[in-house]
């Protein structure tokens, strides 16, 4: 028996409804996948942005958190804001002295912190560019009256960082230089080491800042490498350890921040 026109229309309507539902489910599934992709992409973007921000604002040796992150095999974050260097990768700012000013020479002298002299020696053979920079800056009196703005007191990370132009850790975008020199292959910086602070992941991100290691310290290299060891303390390291013993200014990290005892560089003199 042939189907009636009404039953044919009902069957056709049901088929159309089923097809419409399938299209709706398909559309919903596509939107769900798209929304998940956007959310996932946004999450990745946030992580990437955070890493980029961390890596581009570093003007100094790593923080305790950076050390722990690197030790765990993670990408090292960075801290201490700094203007973006004006010198491009592989070039020095025009005012940076040439390496031959110090090449093959040894400079000895005194860094006076809060009235306490610290004997220093710079190695122009192992780190001629760095030695040329610090010899020239000290001769110009650049460091006189500058502060040491950062202290770390972790068990295996003890440094006093000095030489920021503004006393707060910012770099000078018109005074950047490289390359890295005399970086330790094992990332170990023994007590008494004097090394150059720089912008993270930039071999030409050195500036006017340096750090004195007052106890054996491990500092992981970043993508650019390690930190240039320019010299050593020859006497008076106890002046730095006394500053460290006074601790960190309250309000931030317990092991990384401004020294509780304000530190001023009275003078920095070097002789050949």
C-alpha positions as CSV (number, residue, x, y, z in Angstrom):
1,X,0.0,0.0,0.0
2,X,1.4,3.4,-1.0
3,X,2.2,6.0,1.7
4,X,-0.2,8.8,2.1
5,X,1.0,12.4,1.2
6,X,0.7,13.3,4.9
7,X,3.0,10.5,6.1
8,X,5.5,11.4,3.4
9,X,5.5,15.0,4.6
10,X,6.0,13.9,8.2
11,X,8.9,11.6,7.3
12,X,10.5,14.3,5.3
13,X,10.1,16.8,8.2
14,X,11.7,14.3,10.6
15,X,14.6,13.8,8.3
16,X,15.0,17.6,8.0
17,X,14.9,17.9,11.8
18,X,17.5,15.2,12.3
19,X,19.7,16.9,9.8
20,X,19.2,20.2,11.5
21,X,20.1,18.7,14.8
22,X,23.2,17.1,13.4
23,X,24.3,20.5,11.9
24,X,23.6,22.2,15.2
25,X,25.7,19.6,17.1
26,X,28.5,19.9,14.5
27,X,28.4,23.7,14.8
28,X,28.5,23.5,18.6
29,X,31.4,21.1,18.5
30,X,33.3,23.4,16.2
31,X,32.7,26.4,18.4
32,X,33.7,24.4,21.5
33,X,37.0,23.4,19.8
34,X,37.6,26.9,18.6
35,X,36.9,28.3,22.1
36,X,39.2,25.8,23.7
37,X,41.9,26.7,21.1
38,X,41.5,30.4,21.9
39,X,41.7,29.8,25.6
40,X,44.7,27.6,25.2
41,X,46.4,30.1,22.9
42,X,45.6,32.9,25.4
43,X,47.2,30.8,28.1
44,X,50.3,30.2,26.0
45,X,50.4,33.9,25.2
46,X,50.3,34.8,28.8
47,X,53.2,32.4,29.6
48,X,55.2,33.6,26.7
49,X,54.6,37.3,27.6
50,X,55.6,36.6,31.2
51,X,58.8,35.0,30.1
52,X,59.6,37.7,27.6
53,X,59.0,40.4,30.2
54,X,61.1,38.5,32.7
55,X,64.0,38.0,30.2
56,X,64.1,41.6,28.9
57,X,64.2,43.5,32.2
58,X,67.2,41.9,33.8
59,X,70.2,44.2,34.5
60,X,72.3,42.1,36.9
61,X,73.1,38.7,38.2
62,X,70.2,36.3,38.7
63,X,67.9,36.3,41.8
64,X,67.5,33.4,44.1
65,X,64.3,32.5,42.3
66,X,66.2,32.5,39.0
67,X,68.8,30.2,40.4
68,X,66.2,27.8,41.7
69,X,64.4,27.9,38.3
70,X,67.6,27.2,36.4
71,X,68.6,24.5,38.7
72,X,65.2,22.8,38.1
73,X,65.9,23.0,34.3
74,X,63.4,25.8,33.7
75,X,64.0,29.0,31.7
76,X,65.6,31.5,34.0
77,X,63.4,34.5,34.8
78,X,64.9,37.9,35.4
79,X,64.5,40.9,37.7
80,X,65.6,44.5,38.2
81,X,64.3,46.8,35.5
82,X,66.6,48.3,33.0
83,X,66.1,50.4,29.8
84,X,66.5,48.5,26.6
85,X,70.2,49.0,25.5
86,X,70.6,51.3,22.5
87,X,73.6,49.4,21.2
88,X,72.7,46.5,18.9
89,X,73.9,43.0,19.5
90,X,77.6,42.8,18.7
91,X,78.4,46.5,19.0
92,X,79.5,48.8,21.8
93,X,78.2,52.3,22.6
94,X,80.5,55.0,21.2
95,X,81.6,56.1,24.7
96,X,82.9,52.7,25.7
97,X,86.7,52.6,25.7
98,X,88.5,50.0,23.4
99,X,89.8,46.8,24.9
100,X,93.4,47.7,24.0
101,X,93.3,50.3,26.8
102,X,93.7,47.4,29.3
103,X,94.9,44.5,27.2
104,X,97.7,42.6,28.9
105,X,97.7,44.9,31.9
106,X,96.9,44.3,35.6
107,X,95.3,47.1,37.6
108,X,95.2,47.2,41.4
109,X,93.6,49.6,43.7
110,X,90.9,50.3,46.3
111,X,87.2,50.3,46.4
112,X,86.0,52.2,49.5
113,X,82.6,51.2,50.8
114,X,81.2,53.2,53.7
115,X,84.7,54.2,54.7
116,X,86.0,50.6,54.6
117,X,88.7,50.0,51.9
118,X,88.4,46.8,49.8
119,X,91.6,46.0,47.9
120,X,90.9,45.0,44.3
121,X,92.7,43.7,41.2
122,X,91.5,43.7,37.6
123,X,92.8,41.3,35.0
124,X,93.3,43.0,31.6
125,X,94.6,39.8,30.1
126,X,91.6,37.6,30.8
127,X,89.0,40.4,30.4
128,X,90.5,43.3,28.5
129,X,87.3,45.0,27.5
130,X,85.8,44.8,31.0
131,X,89.0,46.0,32.6
132,X,89.2,48.9,30.1
133,X,85.6,49.9,31.0
134,X,86.1,49.8,34.8
135,X,89.6,51.5,34.7
136,X,88.2,54.3,32.6
137,X,85.1,54.8,34.7
138,X,87.1,54.8,37.9
139,X,89.5,57.3,36.5
140,X,86.6,59.6,35.5
141,X,85.2,59.4,39.1
142,X,82.0,57.8,37.9
143,X,81.6,55.5,40.9
144,X,82.3,58.1,43.6
145,X,79.0,58.6,45.5
146,X,77.2,55.7,43.7
147,X,75.5,53.1,45.8
148,X,75.4,49.3,46.0
149,X,71.7,48.7,45.5
150,X,71.4,44.9,45.7
151,X,72.4,42.2,48.1
152,X,71.7,38.5,48.0
153,X,72.1,36.3,51.0
154,X,70.9,32.8,49.9
155,X,73.0,29.8,51.0
156,X,74.8,29.4,47.7
157,X,74.2,32.9,46.2
158,X,75.9,35.7,48.0
159,X,76.7,38.9,46.0
160,X,76.7,42.7,46.5
161,X,75.8,44.6,43.3
162,X,77.0,48.1,42.8
163,X,77.4,50.9,40.2
164,X,74.0,51.7,39.0
165,X,73.7,55.2,37.6
166,X,70.5,55.9,39.4
167,X,71.2,53.9,42.6
168,X,68.2,51.6,42.0
169,X,69.6,49.1,39.5
170,X,68.6,50.7,36.2
171,X,71.1,50.6,33.4
172,X,72.3,53.3,31.0
173,X,71.0,52.6,27.5
174,X,73.7,54.9,26.1
175,X,76.5,52.8,27.7
176,X,76.3,49.1,26.8
177,X,79.1,46.8,25.7
178,X,80.4,43.3,25.1
179,X,81.5,40.7,24.5
180,X,81.5,38.3,27.4
181,X,85.0,37.5,28.7
182,X,86.5,35.1,31.2
183,X,83.1,33.4,32.1
184,X,83.4,30.3,34.4
185,X,82.7,27.1,32.6
186,X,81.2,25.5,35.7
187,X,79.0,28.6,36.7
188,X,81.0,28.8,39.9
189,X,82.0,32.2,41.2
190,X,84.4,31.9,44.2
191,X,84.3,34.3,47.2
192,X,86.2,37.4,46.2
193,X,85.2,37.4,42.6
194,X,84.4,40.7,40.9
195,X,82.1,40.2,37.9
196,X,80.1,42.3,35.5
197,X,76.3,42.6,35.8
198,X,74.4,42.7,32.6
199,X,71.0,42.5,30.9
200,X,69.8,38.9,30.8
201,X,70.4,36.9,27.6
202,X,72.5,39.7,26.0
203,X,76.3,39.3,25.6
204,X,76.4,43.0,24.8
205,X,74.2,44.0,27.7
206,X,77.1,44.9,30.1
207,X,77.1,48.4,31.5
208,X,78.5,50.1,34.5
209,X,77.3,47.7,37.2
210,X,79.4,45.0,38.8
211,X,79.0,42.6,41.7
212,X,81.3,41.4,44.4
213,X,80.9,37.7,45.4
214,X,81.4,37.5,49.2
215,X,80.9,33.7,49.5
216,X,81.2,30.9,47.0
217,X,78.3,31.2,44.6
218,X,76.7,29.3,41.8
219,X,75.1,31.5,39.0
220,X,73.6,29.6,36.1
221,X,74.4,30.8,32.6
222,X,71.6,32.1,30.5
223,X,71.2,31.9,26.7
224,X,74.1,34.4,26.2
225,X,76.5,32.7,28.6
226,X,77.9,33.4,32.0
227,X,79.1,36.7,33.6
228,X,82.4,38.3,32.9
229,X,84.9,37.9,35.7
230,X,87.0,41.0,35.6
231,X,89.0,40.7,38.7
232,X,89.1,39.8,42.4
233,X,89.2,41.2,45.9
234,X,92.7,41.1,47.4
235,X,91.9,42.4,50.8
236,X,89.0,43.7,52.9
237,X,86.3,41.2,51.8
238,X,85.1,41.3,55.5
239,X,83.7,44.7,54.8
240,X,81.3,43.1,52.3
241,X,80.5,40.2,54.5
242,X,79.6,42.7,57.3
243,X,77.2,44.4,55.0
244,X,75.7,41.1,54.1
245,X,75.4,40.2,57.8
246,X,73.2,43.2,58.4
247,X,70.6,41.6,56.0
248,X,68.1,42.8,53.5
249,X,65.7,45.8,53.8
250,X,62.4,44.4,55.0
251,X,59.4,44.4,52.7
252,X,60.4,42.1,49.9
253,X,62.4,38.9,49.5
254,X,64.3,37.7,52.6
255,X,67.4,36.9,50.6
256,X,67.4,39.4,47.7
257,X,66.9,43.1,47.8
258,X,68.4,46.4,49.0
259,X,70.9,46.1,51.8
260,X,69.5,47.0,55.2
261,X,72.7,48.9,55.7
262,X,72.9,51.5,53.0
263,X,76.1,51.2,51.0
264,X,77.9,54.1,49.3
265,X,81.0,53.9,47.2
266,X,83.2,56.6,48.6
267,X,85.9,56.1,45.9
268,X,87.2,53.6,43.4
269,X,90.8,54.0,42.3
270,X,92.9,51.8,40.1
271,X,96.6,51.9,39.1
272,X,98.6,50.0,36.6
